[in-house]
Each structure stands twice: as structure tokens, then as C-alpha cells.
Amino acid sequence: MRLIQIPFSHNCVKVRRALELKGLAYETHDIAPMDRSAVSRSSGQALVPVLEDGGAGIADSTAILRHLERAYPEPSLLPDDPALHAECWLLEDWADRAFMALTRRIAYWNVLVTPGALEQLWFSDASALKRFIGVRVGKRAVTRRFRLSAGRNKRDEAEAKKAAALALERLGGRPFLLGDRLTVADVSLATMAAPLIAARDELRHDPAIKELMAWAGPVVGEQTLALYGSLAG
Ligand SMILES: N[C@@H](CCC(=O)N[C@@H](CS)C(=O)NCC(=O)O)C(=O)O
């Protein structure tokens, strides 16, 4: 199995966590964020993650998790009670919709306004010249692609506080969203919320965000925490 990915992409973190929790062996092929040729060749579209598992590359993190549950059912990342499976996928989807694009914008905004952060994230291995040009082109591309602005960030931060409070209400102090073990819903919520670790101090210190990050930490793992944490500036 081969995962085509950008290591810090939260959709890729989501798939890596599912592969690890299922104990599946896999290789990774890391792409540069601005070169999507390997992704297109494998899956006919441009977004990561893409999982190659025999046939054509499978795109979309949720489609990949569904594939893994079908092809490698044990250990299961679904609740024991089959009656809860649909609810589990519903929560998995809610976590994606509520947090995915939102936390990416928030984290990228903080990266853009923190000196040196984009260099570290995208160009840590590049030559000085490549880094100099790449950062300028990259900043413009990210700002346009995700329509980033100070006003948008302000609205996003308010939305993140609301979404985090809702997630905590659903968790209700329990360790899992559903049943008594970790499921795809928890994996999705934790990984989609995780980029908030790289948000501005004021947002990170919001009580709901803090509590959600404390819950998400063990689910996303130390490496991801450290990676996002190092971008916080
Ligand atoms: N629904 C897809 C979203 C994939 C996605 O947005 N991937 C991001 C990386 S986190 C990407 O490749 N973005 C490039 C772009 O949007 O231009 C999934 O769940 O995998």
C-alpha cells in the first residue's frame, strides 16, 4: 500500500492515523504542495491524500477510510453495535464539514503572518534561492486559493470556538464520540481540529479550543502535535 501525501496535511494525518490504528503496513510518497503531477497520474484529480492499494489510486480521506474498513475490517474503527455504524459515518462527515476547511484557513493565516513559518512548512529542505522564490509565490497562491484575509480569519476564529464547543458537548466528557472505543468519527474530529494547535495564541487559549485540543492530542499523536505546534510562532 502506498499513501501519496503532504505530511502536514490534516486529511493525510487522518488517513495515516487510520492505517496505524489498523496496524497496516504502508509506504509514503511525499509530494511538494505546488507539484500535483504524481497525484493526478495516480487518481485523475489533484488533492491529497491518495491511497494506492492494488488498483487505481483512491482519493478523498473518507473514501479511503471506507475502503480500509471494507478491505481490512479488523481491528474495526466502527462501533461494535452495527446499528451505530451509520451514526458513526455521519459524525465522521460532520467533523470534516465543520472543521476541515475552517482549521486549514486558520492555520495557514497564522503561518502567513508568522515570519519564517511558511519557509519551515514548505521549504525546509530547499536551497536558499528556491526558498526565496517559493515563499513569495506560495504566499500568493495560498492566499488566493483559500481566500485568506484578516476579516475572514476573524470570522473563522469565532466559528472555530462554536464548532469546538459543539464537539465538546457531543463528547460530554467521554473519551469517544460513540460507544466505548475509538472510531473513524474520533479520528476525523481529532485530525480535522488539530491544525488549531497552530492558531494564534488568543484562539489557542480559548477554553473550548484548549479542551478540544487536549482531547485530540492522544488521537492525532505526538508527532503531529509537535509539527503543528512548531508552526504556532
Ligand atoms: N475531501 C478531501 C479533501 C482533500 C484536500 O482538500 N486536500 C488538501 C490537503 S489537506 C489539498 O490537496 N489541497 C490542495 C488545494 O485545495 O489546492 C479529503 O477528505 O481528502
The ligand as an SDF file (V2000), in Angstrom:
LIG
                    3D

 20 19  0  0  0  0  0  0  0  0999 V2000
  -12.2810   15.8930    0.7290 N   0  0  0  0  0  0  0  0  0  0  0  0
  -10.8580   15.6620    0.5560 C   0  0  0  0  0  0  0  0  0  0  0  0
  -10.1370   16.9790    0.6790 C   0  0  0  0  0  0  0  0  0  0  0  0
   -8.6890   16.8480    0.2760 C   0  0  0  0  0  0  0  0  0  0  0  0
   -7.9430   18.1640    0.3790 C   0  0  0  0  0  0  0  0  0  0  0  0
   -8.5410   19.2700    0.4480 O   0  0  0  0  0  0  0  0  0  0  0  0
   -6.6330   18.0500    0.4030 N   0  0  0  0  0  0  0  0  0  0  0  0
   -5.7980   19.1820    0.5470 C   0  0  0  0  0  0  0  0  0  0  0  0
   -4.6550   18.9240    1.5030 C   0  0  0  0  0  0  0  0  0  0  0  0
   -5.2800   18.9930    3.1590 S   0  0  0  0  0  0  0  0  0  0  0  0
   -5.2370   19.5660   -0.7880 C   0  0  0  0  0  0  0  0  0  0  0  0
   -4.6880   18.7450   -1.5170 O   0  0  0  0  0  0  0  0  0  0  0  0
   -5.4010   20.8550   -1.1000 N   0  0  0  0  0  0  0  0  0  0  0  0
   -4.9040   21.4890   -2.2670 C   0  0  0  0  0  0  0  0  0  0  0  0
   -5.8650   22.5070   -2.7620 C   0  0  0  0  0  0  0  0  0  0  0  0
   -7.0040   22.5730   -2.2380 O   0  0  0  0  0  0  0  0  0  0  0  0
   -5.4790   23.2230   -3.6750 O   0  0  0  0  0  0  0  0  0  0  0  0
  -10.3760   14.6350    1.5960 C   0  0  0  0  0  0  0  0  0  0  0  0
  -11.0710   14.4210    2.6000 O   0  0  0  0  0  0  0  0  0  0  0  0
   -9.3190   14.0370    1.3940 O   0  0  0  0  0  0  0  0  0  0  0  0
  1  2  1  0
  2  3  1  0
  2 18  1  0
  3  4  1  0
  4  5  1  0
  5  6  2  0
  5  7  1  0
  7  8  1  0
  8  9  1  0
  8 11  1  0
  9 10  1  0
 11 12  2  0
 11 13  1  0
 13 14  1  0
 14 15  1  0
 15 16  2  0
 15 17  1  0
 18 19  2  0
 18 20  1  0
M  END
$$$$
